[in-house]
């Protein structure tokens, strides 16, 4: 199976590395909107300008679109879906239905198959929520993220005047997590489930009080949370906060029995050294499924809910029955 990478940021680099781990997957090339000569791949992959992509319509079985959910993917995925089977990692949860409809129309028009919102959340966490809710209809879901770097929140801090660089960690509140794991089914606000830790390097002479206030009062990002702001040097930031760890847990507490007397807890957890590399690994596995399903005649847009698990694996059905079941 042949794949292509569109976009070469952290996620694109992760896809490049992940592709090397699958004997049945070949990377045709990396397609970038930058000057191809300025892009130095991590492997011996070929690099092309984005305008060259149209020449590879017959060569690429699945294109993995590696862009940001805020501005890139809402435009890129529908634009590419009529010409390529593809996958994206669109993760703005509230906008997923509208994104799905746009991509579905484009993919159907071109006779292609497109998987949106793959990765771990949305993606693997979505499956965990679906499985648990289907098995325990009398129950309650909780999702905890972190401890990990939020790239979107970090970028929001960097946009404040006087900030040179920043990292923001999303941190679960341990008492809330313990309560959920104990099956207590508490009612929790977002601010009662997580706190924010910000490590910020600023320009010489910048107003720390102003910057801290702008961070802590920023709507949709920090205003509803207990937020800590730590001012550190740029050197310390790069030395101690250059990684991109993440993870989290989906937990559902529920009950069975005539009077709900038997309590159960279902938990699916991830602990990731590299958020982009793990997300990329998920995308590459799903690329195999998309190529297979399109070969069987499936077109339009799909989500992870529509992908049979067997489609992800390079193993034969006999091997899966013997080794996995």
N, C-alpha and C positions, 0 to 999 in steps of 0.2 A: 504494500500500500504506500502511496506517495502523498506526502503532505507538504504544505507551504506555510510559511510564517509571514504574517502581515503585521509589521510593527516590531521594532527591536529595542524595547526597553527592558526592564527587569523580567517581565513575564515572557517576552519573546526569547530572551536568553535562556530562561528556564525551559521553554519548549525545545529549543535547540539541544540542550543537554539531555532532556528526557527522551528525545527521539533516538539518541544513541543507545538507549537501553533496551530497545525493541528490535529483534532480528527481522521482523516482518514489516518494519516501517522504514521508509527512505525519505530523507528531507531533500526536496527538490531545490529549495532556495529560500532565502530571506528577502522580503520585499519591504523597502523602506521609503518614507517620504523625504528622508534626508539625502544628501549626496552619498551614493553608494561607496565612493572611495573613502569617505570618512568613517565608515562602519567597519570595525574589526571584529569579526565573529570569533567565538570561543573555540570553534572547531574549524574544519576545512570546508564549511558550508559556503555555497555561492551566494553572493549578495547582488540584488538587482534594485533598480529604481522602481517605485510603485507603478510608474507608467508602463513598465514591461510586463506587468501581471497578466494583461489580456492575451499575451502570447502563450500562456501556460494553461489555458482553459481545458485542454484535452489531457494534460499531464498530471494535474493535481487532483487526487481523489478527495482530499479534504483540506480546506484552508483554515488555519487557526488565526483568528483575528485578535491581535494583542493590543488593545487600546484602552483608554480610560472610559469609565461609564458616564462621566459628567458631560463630555462633549464629543468624544470620538465615536464610541460604539453606536449611539443613536443614529448617527449618519452613516457610518462605515458599513455596519452589518446589513441594513436594507439595500445599500448601494451595491454590495458585493454578492448578495444572496441570489440574485437572478442568474449569475454566471458561474458560481462555485457552490459545491457542498461546503458547509463551513460550520465553525463553532466560535462562540464568543463567551466571555465571562461577565456579561452585564450584571451588575450587582446592586443597582438602585431598586430595592424591593418594591416600593410603591409604584414604580413605573414599568414593572415587568409586563403586565397585561397589555399595555399600549405598545411596548417594544415588540412583544410577540406578534401582535396583529400586523404591524408594519413589515416585519421580517417574513411572516407567513405569506403575505400577499406577494412580495418580491420573489420568494423561493418558488411558490406555485407558478408564477408567471414564467419563470425560467426552467421549470421542471427539475429543481434542485431541492436538497434537504439541508435544513439549517437547525442546529441545536443552539439555543440561547441560554444564558445564565448557568453555565457549567462551572465547576470549581468545587469549593467546599462549603461556602455559604454565600449565595445560594448554590445548591448542588448536593453534596453528600449530606449536609445538615438537613436539607429539604427532604431527602429520602428518609432520614432518621425520624423527622417529625411525622411524615406520612405513615411509615410503618407503625410507629408507636401509637399514633392516634387511631389507626385502623384496628389495632389489637386491643387497646384500652380506651373504648369510647367514653367511658366515665372517668375522666382524668383532666389533667392540666399540663400545658407545655411551658418550658422555660428554656431560654437560650442564653448562655453566658459566653462572652468572647474574652480571650486573653488568658494570661498576661501576654500582650503582644503589641507590636508597633502598628498603629493605624496610619496608613499612608495618606488618606484623605484628611484626617485631622492634623497630621504633621504639616501637610501642605497649607492648610488654612492658617496655621500659626506663621508659617514663612511669609505669608502675604501681608502681615502686619508691618507697618513702617518701623524701621529700626532693627528688625529681626534679620540675622544673617542665615541661620539654619536652625532647625528644630526637629525633635522627635517626640511623638506623643504615644504613650502606652495606655491601652485600655486594660483595666485591672478589675477582675471580679471581686466583689466584696465577700470575704470568706464566710461571714456569718449568714449571709443570704444563701450562698451556695450550700453550706452545711444544712440549713433548714430545708431546702428543696430536696437534698439527697436523703434527708431523714424522713421524707414523705409527709411533711407538714403542710404542703400546698399553700404557702403564704401568698398574699396579694402584694406584689412588689412593683413599684414604679421603676422606670429606667435608671433613675438616680440611686435607687436602693439596691440595684443589682451590680452596678459598676461605678468605679471612680476613674478619674483621668490624671495621669502623671505626665507633666510636660518638662522637657529638658530643652532649654533655649539659649542659643548663643546670639548676642546682640552687638550692634555697632558700638564703637567707643563713644561714650557720652550719651547714649540713648536713654530715655526715661523708663526705668524699670517699672515704676509704679503704673505708668500709663499702659505699658505693654501687658503687664499682669492683669490689669483691669479689663483690657480689651479681650484678652484670652478668656477670662472667667465669665464675662458677660456675653460672649459670642453666641447668638441664638443658633439652635439646631446642632451645635457642636459641644459647647461646654456649659452653657447657662443652667442646664438642669442637673448638673453633676457636681459632686465634691471634686474640685480640681486643684491639684498642687502644681505650682510653677517653680522650677529650679533653674536659676541662671548659672550657666557654666561657660567655660571657654570653648571656642571652636575646636581647639585641639582635643580637649576632653570629650567633647561631643563625638568627634570622629573616632577617637580611641575606644570609647566605652559604649557607643550607641550606633555603630555603623551596620549592625546586623538587622535582619528583618524577621525576627521570630514571631509566631502567632499561634493561634489555636483556640480551643474552647470546648464547650459541651452543650449538647442538646439533651434535656432531661424531661421525661414525662412521668409524673406520678399519677397513679390511677388505682381503681379498686374493682374487685369482683365479689360475687356472692349475693345472696338475696337482699342483704342489708348493707352491702358494700363493706363487709367486715374484713376482707382480705386486701391488704395494701400491696402494691407492686411499684417498682421504680425501674424505668428503662433509661439507660444512659449511653450516649455515643460521644466519645471524646477524641480530640486531636491535640497533639503537642508538636509544633512545627519549628524546626530550626530556621527554615527559609519559607516564608509565605509564598513568594512567587514561584519557587522551584516546585513546591508541592502542588500548587494550583496548576502549574504547567503539566505536571505528571497526570493530573486528573484529565486535563484537556486532551492529552495525547491518547490516553486509553479510550476516551469517548470518540476520538477521531476514527478509531478502528470501527466502532459501532456505526457511526454515520456512513462511512464508506460501504459497509456491509448492507445496511438497511436501504441505502439508495440503490444499490445493485439489485435489491429485491423489488424495487419499484416505488419505495416510499418517497414522497415529496412534501414540501411545505415546511413549516416550523414545528419543532418539537422541544420538549423540556426533558430533564432527567427522569421525570415520571413516565415517559413514553419509551424508555430504552430498556429492553430486556437485559438482565445482568449478564447472560451468556454472551451477548454481543461484545462485551468489553474485553473478553479474554482471548488470548491467542491459542488457548488449549482447545482441543476437540471436545465434543460432548462426552465421549467415552472417558477422556482424561479428567474432565471436570467431575464426572460421577465418581470416578475412582479416587481422586485426590482431594476434592473440595467438599463433597457432600457427606 
